[in-house]
């Protein structure tokens, strides 16, 4: 088994742990502690795998194109997050959805992370 397969298997295991934590929580089979345990452990595996794969931040060499892609992705992500914050504010203000702080904060963080990843993938395939 080569290193890429090992990292792929570890990442799949981490994603399964994260999904399992959410499934247990949503199905009311377990309490919040089990959710936090599975999700935290899964994210730890993902972080350590990424650090190992990139050889402790000595991985991808940056050039002008990758910096420009990252800057654009972060800009678009900021704009998307700003729109999401305003949308959540008005949904909560008009009582369409009633959210507490934890739910709102979680939605914003997930929006930020997902949008920067999606925009980076989209911009990577375009000529910039």
Buried (B, 14 or more C-beta within 10 A) or exposed (E): EEEEEEBBEBBEBBEEBBEBBEEBBEEEEBEEEBBEBBBEBBEEBBEEBEEEBEEEEEEEEEEEEBEEBBEBBBEBBEEBBEEBBEEBEEBBEEEEEEBEEEEBEEBBEEBBEEBBEBBBEEBEEEEE
